[in-house]
Amino acid sequence: MIPDHEDVSPASVPDAGLDLGGGDLVPGWLRRLGALGWRILAVLAMAVVLVSIAVRLSTVTASIIFAILVAASVAPAYRYVRTGRGWAATKAAAVLCIVAFSALALSVTVIVLTFGPYVGQLLTSINDGVAAMTTFLSRVGVPDEAVAIITRSVADLEAWIGGAVSQVIGSIADAATVVILGGFLTFYVLHDYDKAWTSAIRGLDPSQQAVITEHGTVALDRVSAYLRSSAVRSGIDAFAAIVYLSLLGVPLAGPLAVVVFLGGFVPYIGPVVASSIVLLVTLATQGIVDAVLVLGLMVAVGVLQRRLVQRSVARQMPAHPALVVVALPAGAALFGLIGLAAAVPAVILAESFAAPLTRILEGARRETSTSLVPTWLDRLAQWSWRGLVVSALIAIGIAAAVTVPGVTVPLVLALVLAATLVQAVAALEARGFGRGQAALATTVTSAVIVFGAAAAAVIAIGGSVVQTKQVAVDGARQAGVGEGFVDLVSAFGSGIALQAFAIFSDVVGLSVAILLALLLTFYLLKEGASWWERALGGISGRRRDLLDDIAHRSAGILNGYMIGTGTIALFAAVTQWLIMVLLGLPLAFPVAVLTFFGNFIPYIGGAITTLIGFLVAVAVGTPTDIALMAIYTLVFNIVQGNFVAPLVYGKTVSLHPAIVLLAIPAGGQIAGIIGMFLIVPFLGVVAATWRLVLHVFDPDDASPVVEGPSPRVADVTQPGTVPKAATS
């Protein structure tokens, strides 16, 4: 943010005072237009970058949107049970999540069973309706050009419906991931939203905090009212539709009621599209008279609903309908169906926060500035162009790392291994070993363990992953939950198989990467301290202390995370193998190996791999085997997810569970399976050191405040270690 005294008038832009040959070559109007233009371009470019990131991380974005929508829907009930009934935050969030997702699951089940089997018949009826409508319009004298336009529009609508259905069916694994992540996030949004909000506005002064909080509360109430009223109105329309369509004998009354229900969630456009589909099907099957009668009933239901329901269920719509009309296709184009559902809430939030955020950006100069460039736009542009520079640097770094994995993977593995083994080296030095001897002994021991684990993985997974997937699919089918669950297990199994084949198919490349990583690990353990000293040789004073503190904190986080996660993974693999062997189930060793590596992906990896073991029991085990594996799977995931994992990740990386859950799919979308393994420790390092990094660029500022204990390898004595910066 620029200082209040800085000049933002047109004369402050580059070349404003340029004078060549006694005359200014740049007209004043062009200077002013340029001053306004570059700021608008900077803001728009930053917006495009943020939207592109959101689209690239579509699973994470969709999960966040899903969680916010569900949480907003039950927010009034959450406030009531917290303040009116005195419930604890955990109890209130858990109960409302269960209620909300039970209702959602019931609705989705009804929609799938009512609509899914009849999609083909519905599209055929729409085509017949188009043909009947074309014949009728031609008979009454409508020009052929107008008939052709209407026919093309309906054909486009039919293609969009088919594409939307195919998108949902074809991405069942992604949809399941969004729902699962969104479910957990909904709990955390309800449970911790007040803490998150307080942290987000902590940098504002008290008066600004009060204003932004007031507008945020109003925005939440408006979004909540909109979602609830949309559900009620859509339900009433759908119920009325199935009643009068059934009475008139219109076929496909159930699927058509589902179309009416879903269309009610899309303002302006949705009801028109849904009504058109209902009328086309009625026209094709019952004739023009019944179609006109259905149209009249639709209008009557709408009028009655407006008169009777409006008072009790007011629908909070944005003040500017034009924004909704623009937002709907934009949301659908960027994020599909979830973007379409979130378009109106997004507009409501934008309307609610636009005024207070503008006043905050204006600051004290709001009344005094006479520049053509508004102060809020200038300050936003100053942030934006700097954000673009930083984003470009990060993008170049990620692109370079992904482009040369032969360099990146060994280097990253070496850094992680070195941070994990540094305490073992220190212990050997305390027993009289030299630095080189301790580094060599530790590296050789690690090489035996790493190559042994890799060999076991290649043997177990490479030869049995397809068989394991097939047995799991058979177990899902025998569970009797439904074909949707079978498709979900098959999709996840195919993904695991593809990742396993991608990693282990190139055994030579994998061996070379591990060998290079071990060699780099040896040299980092032996000479890393001296390398660090030489790197800091040209830096002095407080900046050097800050950099040294960052290095020690990062090493401590990686050390604690890898040891803690490795211990959890080993325990999970051993117990998984033991219980499957004791029950006489096949594929015990491959599933145990999958469990070991899967538990390096927090929460999600362990849940998926233990579920595979349970499905193996369902496929080939006795009822007793199935019951025991179900108990093990539930107990293990409950204990790990609620006690062990939060303890380990809280003490090592200091990350909220919601951040960990979102980070895993984000890492997968950025760098594949390696990204899923490494994203959590990376974010842990960032969370513990970002304030120190900022102060490296501003070392004369006040001392950084680092909240909470920060893991570090403080007790490891290394030659030439610079004292760490004191932090408060």
N, C-alpha and C positions, 0 to 999 in steps of 0.2 A: 504494500500500500504506500502511495506517495505521501510525503509530508504535507501538512495543511498549507505550509507557506510556499510550496512549489508552484511555479507558474504553469498553468495548463492552457493558457491562451494560445491562439494560433501562432503568435509570434515566437512561441517557445519551440516549435517544431524545427527539425533540421533545415538549414538554408533559408530560414524565414527572413534573415537580414541580408541575404545575398544581394550584392550590388556590383554589377559588371558594366563598366563604361557609363556610369552615372545613372543607370536605370535598372530597376529590379526586373529580372527576366521572368520571374514567377508571379503571375497575377495573384492578387489577394484572394479572389474567390477560389483559385486552385489550391492555394496554401490551406485555406480553411477546409475545403473539401478533402484534401489529403490528410489533414489532421483528424478529421472525423472518420475518413475511410480506413486508415490503417488500424485505428482502434476497433472499428467494427469487424474488420478482417481478422484481427487477433482473437477477438472474443468468439467469432464464428468458427475459426480454425480450432480453438481449444474445445469448443463444443463438439465439433466433428471428431476430434481425437477421443474425447470421453465416450461418445456414442459408439465409436468404432471398438473401443476397449470393451464396452458393455456387450456389443454384438459378438466379439471374439470370445468372450467368456459367457456365452449365452446360457449355459447351465447354471452358473452362479447367479447371473442376472435374473433369470426366470425364478430361481429358488427364492431370492430376496423379494421379488415382486409378489410371488405367491404367499410368502410368509406375512408380508405387510398387509396384503388384502385380507387374509384370514384374521390376523390380529386386529385390524381395524374393525372388522365385522363384529367381533366379540368384545371390543374395548369397553362399551358401556356396562356390559355384564361383569367384566373384570373389575371395573371401578366400584360397582355395586357390592360385590362379594368381599372386596378388600375393605371398603369403608363402612358399608352398611351391615355386613355380616361378620366382619373382623377376621376373615380368613388370612392365613399366611400367604405370602407371595408365591411360594412353591406350590402349595395346594391349589390356589386359585388358578395359576397358569396351567398346571397339569390337568385339573378337572375340565377347564374350558377347552383345552386342546383336544382332550378325549371326546368331549361333546361335539365340538366343531368338526373334527375329522370323522367321527361316526356319522354325522349328518351328511358330510361331503361324500363319504364312501357309499352311503345308502343312495344318495342322489345319482352318483356316477353309475352304480350298479343298475338302477332303474333305467337310466338313460341308455346304457350299453345294451341291456337286454331288450329294451323297447325299440331302439333305433338301429342298432348294429346289424341285425339279421335282415333288415328290410331296406338297406341303402340302395341296392340294385333295383328293387321294385319301385322305390320312390323316384329314382332318376328316370326310369322308364315311364312312369306316370307323368313326370314333368315334361318329358318329350312329347307324350301324347297330348298333354295340355297345350303345349306350344303349337302342335299341329292343329288342334281344334280351334285355338285362338286365331291362328293365321287364316284358317278357312272362314271363320266368322267375320273377321275384320275385312277380308277381301269381299265377302258377300255384301257387307253394308257400305262398301264404297271407299274404304280407307285407302290412300295411295300406296302403291307397292313399295315405294322407298321407305315410308314410315313403318310398314309391316316388316321390311327387312331389318330396319334398325331395332325394332322391338325383338325380333327373333334372335338377332346377334346378341343383344343384351341378356336375354334369357339363357342363351347358350353359354355366354361367359359366366353367368351365375351358376349354371350347372357344373361347369368345369371347376369353378372355385370350390363348390361343395365337395366334389369328388377329390380335389386336391387336398382340402382340409382333412377329410376323412383318411385319405392315404397318409398324410403327414402324421396324424395321431397314431394310426396303426403301425406305420413304418418305424416310428421312433419310440416304441414302447419302453425300451430301456432308459432313454433320456427322460421320458415322462415320469417313469418310476423314480429315477434319481431326483428329479425336481420335487416330486411329492414327498419323498423321504427326507431330503434335505430341508424342504420347506416346512415339514412337520416339526423337526427339531428346532428350526429357526423360529417358528411361531412361538414355541415355549419360551425361548430366550428373549424374543421381542417383548412378550408380555411380562416376563419375570424381571428383566433388566432394562426396560426402556427408559425408566427415570434416571438411572445411572448413566446410560449412554447419552441421554439428552443433556444432562448436567455437564458431562465431559465435552460435548460438542459446543456448548455455548460458554464454556468457562473463560474464553478469552475476551468476552464482551463485558462492558461495564454493567452495573446492576440495572440501570434503567433500560438499556438495550436488551438485557436478559429478560426483563419483565415483559417488554413489548413482543419479543419474538416468541416467548412462551405462550402468551395470550393468543397470538395468531396461530401458533401450532396447535393449541387446544381446540380452537375453532375449526381449523382444517381437519383435525382428526374426527371431530363430531360430524362435520359435513360429509367426509368420506364414508364414515360408518353409516350415517343415515342413508346415503346414496346406495350403498351395497345392500343394506337390509331392505330398503324400499324396492330396489330392483328385483330382489329375490321374491318378495311378497307379490309384487305386481305381475312378475313373470309366472309365478305359480298360479295366480288367479286366472290369468289369460289362458294358460295351458289347461287348467281344469275345465274352464268354460269351453275351450275348443274341443276337448275330447268328449264332452257331453253333447254339444250340438252336432258335431260331426258323426258321432255314433247314432244319434237319433235320426239323422238324415240318411244313414246308411252309407256314408262315404268310407271307402276302404282306407286302410293305413291310418286310421284315426290316432293310434298311439304314436307312431313316428311323427306324424304331423303335429301333435301336441308337444312333442320334444322340440321340434323346430321352432314352434311358437315360444316355448319356454326359453330356449337359448337365444332367440332373437330379441327377447325382452331385455337382455343385458347389454345390448348395443344400441344406444340411443339413436333416434331419428332413422338410421339406416336399417337396423335390425328388424323392427316391426314391419317396415315396408317389404323387406325381402321375405320374411316369414309369411306375411299375408299373401304375397304374390305366389309363393309355393303352394300354400293351402288352396288358393283360388284356382291355380292351374290344375292341381290334382282333382279338385272337385269338378272343374269344367270337363276334364278328360273322362271322368268316371260317371258323373251324374248329369251333366248337361248345363246349359246356360242358366236355367231357372234356379237350380240349386246353388249354382255359383253366386248368383245375385243375392240369394237368400243368405248364404254364408257371409257375404260381404256386409249385408245389413246387420247380421248378428254380431260380427266383429265390431262394427261401429257402435252398436248398442252396448256391448260389453265395455268398450272403451269409455263411453259416456258415463255409464253407471259406476265404473271404477273411479273415474275422476270425481264424481259427486260423493261417493260413499267412502272411498279409501283415502282420498286426498287429505282429509282432516286428521286421520289417525296415523297415516304413513306418508308423510311429506317427502317428496323426492328432491334432494338437494342437487340441483344442476348448476354447472358453471354459469357465470353471469353473461358470458359471450358464447352463444351457440356456435359461432363461426370457428372458435378455437377447437370445439369438440369435433366438428366436421373435418378439420385438418388433422387433428390428433388421431382419430380412428384409423384412417388408412396408414398413417405413419407408424403407429404402434403395431398394426398387423404386418406391415412390410419389414419392420426391424425385428420383432420378437414373436411373430406368429399369433396364435390364439391367446397366449398369456399377455402379449402386448395389446391386443384388442380389448381384453378385459380391463387392463390397467390404464387405458387411454384417458377415460373421464376422471378417475381419481388423480391422475397426474396433472390434468388441467386444473382441478380443484386445488391441489397443493400449490401449483404455480401461482394461481390467483391469490391465494391466501398469503404467500410469503413474498410476493413481488414488492409490495409497498414497504414492509418493514426492512427488507434487505436493501432496498434502494435508499431508504433513509439512513441506514447504518453506513452504507458506502459513501453517501453524501457527507456525513459528518457535520462539522461546524461550518463548512463552507457552503452549505445548502442555500442559504439566503443571500450570500455575498457574491457568488460566482456569476459573472456575466458572459462567460465564454460560450462559443457555439457548441463546444464539447461539454456535455454534462459531466460533473465531477464523478458520479457513480460509474459512468462509462469509461472515463479515463482510468480510474483506479482498477476497474475490472480488466481493462486492457493491459495495464501494467503487470498485473498478476498473470494474465493469459499468455503474453509473449514470453515471459520467463518460464511459465509452465510448459510452453511448447518446446523451449530449448532443453529443459530437463527431460521431457518426454522423449524427445529425439535422441538424446544421449542414452537413455534407458533402452529405447527400441533398438538402437545400433548395437548396444551391448548384448541384448537378448538374441538379435539376429546373428551376430558373430558367434555367440556360444552355440546356437542351434546349428549353424552352418558347418562348424568344425567339431563334431562330437568326439572325434578321435583325440582332440586336445582337451576339450572341455571336460569330458567324463573322467579321464584319469586325474586331471588336476583337481576337480571337485572331490573325487573319492579320496585323493591324497590329503587334502585339507581336512576332510572329515575324519579320516583315520588318524592323522597326526594329532588332531585335537582330542580324539578319544584315547590315544595311547600315551599322551604326554605324562600322565600321572604314573603309569607303569615305568616309563623311563626314569622319572624322578626317584621312584622306589628302588630301582636297580642301582642308580647312582649312590643312593644312601647306603647300599650294601657294599660299596667299594668298586663298582664297575666304572669304567671310563665312559664318557659321553658317547663315543662311537660304539663301544661294545654294548652299552645299554640299548642304543638305537637299533643296532644290528640284531640283537637277541629278540627285542620286541617285534621288529619287522618280520623276522623269520617265523616266529610263532604266529603272528597274524597271517602270514602267507599260507602256512599250513591250514589254518582255520578257514581262510577265505577260499582257497582252492578246494578244500574239502567240501565246503558248503556249496560251491559252484558245481563241483562234480556230482554231488548228491542231487542237486536241483536238476542238472541235465539228465541224469539217469532216471530220476523219479518222474519229473514233469514231462520231459521230452518224450518218453515212451508211454505215458499214461494219461496225459492231459485230455485227449479226445475221449478215451474210455471213461475218465472221471466225469467229463461233461455229459456224456450220454447217460451214465448211471444217475447223475443228478437230475437230468431231464425226466428220466423214467420215474424217479422218486416224486418229482413234482406232479407228474401225471397221475400217479397212484394216490397222491394226497387228496385228490378229488376237489381241489379248490376251484378249478376252472382252467380253461385253455389260456386265459390271460396270464395266469401265474406260470403256466408251462412256457409260454412265449417269453415271459420275463426271465425265467431261469435260463432258457436257451440263449437269449440275447446276452446276458451276463457271462454265461459259459463260453460263448463264441468270442466275446471280447477278451476273456482271460486266455483262451487258447491262442488267439492271434498275438497277444502281447508276449506270451511264453515262446511261441515260435519265432517272433521277431527278435527276442533277446538271445535265445539259445540256438537258433539255426546257424548263426555264424560263430561257431565254437572258437575258431582261431582268433577272430576279432575280439571276442570276449576275453580270451586268455591274454592277448596282447594288452588290452585295456587294463586288466587286473595287474599284470606284470608292471606296466608303466606306473600305475598308481602306487604299487608297493615300493618301487624304486624312488619315486618322488617322496613317499612317506618317510623312507629311511633318511633321505637328505634333509627333509624338513625337521625331523626329530634331531638329527645330528647338528645341522648348521642353521636351523631356522632362526635362532636367536641372533646369530651374527649377521645373517641376511637382513633381519629387521633393523638391526643397529645401523647397517650401512644405508638402508633405505631412508632412515630418519636422520642421516648425517647432516643434510643441509637444512634441517628444521630445528628450531630452538624455541625455548620458552614454553609458554602455556600450550601452544598448538602441539608441540611434541608430547607433552604429558597427556593431552586429550587423545591423540592417536594411539599412544601406548595403552591407555585405559580401554579404548575401543577394541584393540587386539586381544587383550586379556579377557574382557567380557565375552567376546565372540568365541574364543577358545573354550571358556568355561561353559557356555551354553551348548556348544556342539558336544563337548565331553559328557555333560550330564544327560543331554537328550539321547545320544546314541547308546550310552550304557543303560539308561532306564528303559528305552524302547527295546533294545536287544534282550534285556532280561524278561520283559513282558512277552516278546515274541518267542523266546526259547521256552518259557513256561507254557505258553499256549500250545506250541507244537508238541511238546512232550506229553501234555495231558490229552491232547487230541489223539495222538498216536496210541497212547496207553489205553484209553477207553475203547477205541475202535478195535484194538487187538484183543482186549479182554472180552469184548462182545462177539469176536470172530467175524468182524466185518471186513470186506475186501478194500483194497486201495488205501490202507491205513497210512503207509509211508508217503505216497504222493500227496494225500490230503494234509498230512502233517507238515510236509515241506511247503505246500501252498500256505498253510496257516502261519508258518514261521515268517515267510516273506510278506504275507498279507498284513501281518500285525505291525509292519513298519509303515503302513498307511493307516494313520490313527482312525479309530472308530469304524470306518467303513470297511477296511480290509479285513479286520478280524471278524466282523459280522458276516461278511460274504463267505469267507473260508469255513467258518464253523457251520454255517447253513449248508454248505456243500456236504460236510460230514453227516449232518442230519438227513439230508435227502438221500444219501447213500444208504442209510439205515432204513428209510422209508421204502427204497427200491428193493432191497434184498433181505432186510432183517425181519425178525419176529416182532409181534406187538410189544413185547418187553424191551427189545432193543430200541424200538422207536421211542418208547416212553423214556428210557434212560438217556438216549441221545437228545431228546427234546429238553429234558431237565438240565443236562450239561450245557446245551447251547444257550438256554435262557439264563441260567445262573452265571455262566462265564461272561456273557455280554452285559448283563446287568452289573455285575461286580466290576468288570473292566471299565464300562462306560460311565458308571456313577462314582466309583471310588478310586480305582487304580490309575486310569488315564488322567482324570483331572488332577490327581496328586502329582503324577510325574510331570505332566505338561505345565501345571501351574508353578511347580518349583524350578523347572529347567528353562522353559521358554516364556513363561508368564503371559500366555495367550488365553483369551476367553475361548471356551469350547465352540462358540458360534464361529469365531474367526478360524479355528482349526477346521471345522466342517466345511466352510466355504473355500478354504485354501486348497483342499485336496483336489476337487474337480478343476479349480483354476490352474493348479500346477499341471494336471493332466492335459488340459487344453493348450497349455503353453509349451510343455516339453515332454509330453507323454508320460510313461511310467516312471522315468527318472524324476520328472517334475513332481509327481505325486509323492515320491519318497523324500525329496529334499525340500519341498516348499515350507513345511512346518519349521524345521530348524532355521531355514533362511529368514522366515518372518520373525522367529524368536530373536535372532541376532538383530534384525531391524528394530524390533520393539524395544530392545534393551539399549541400543546405541544411537538411535536417530537423533536424540537431543544432543549427544556428544558430537555427532557428525555435524550438526548445524553450528555448534559452537567452534568447530575447527575453522569454519569460514568466518566466524566472528568471535575470535578468542578474547577480545577485550570486553565483551558483554558480561552481564552478571553470570555467576556460576550456574551451570545447568542443574536443574532439579531432576534427579532420576528417582522415580517413585518405586518403592518396594525393593527388596533385596535383589541384587543382580549377581548371578552366578559368575564366578571367575576362578581361575586357577591361581589363587593368591599364595597358596602354600608350596608352589613349585618353584624351586630356586633354579634360575638359569643364569649363565654367565652374562654379565653386562646388562641385566634387566634394569630399565629405567623406572624410577618410582612412579606409581600410577597417580593420576590426577585425583585430587580430593574432590569429592562430590557430596552434596548435601541432599 
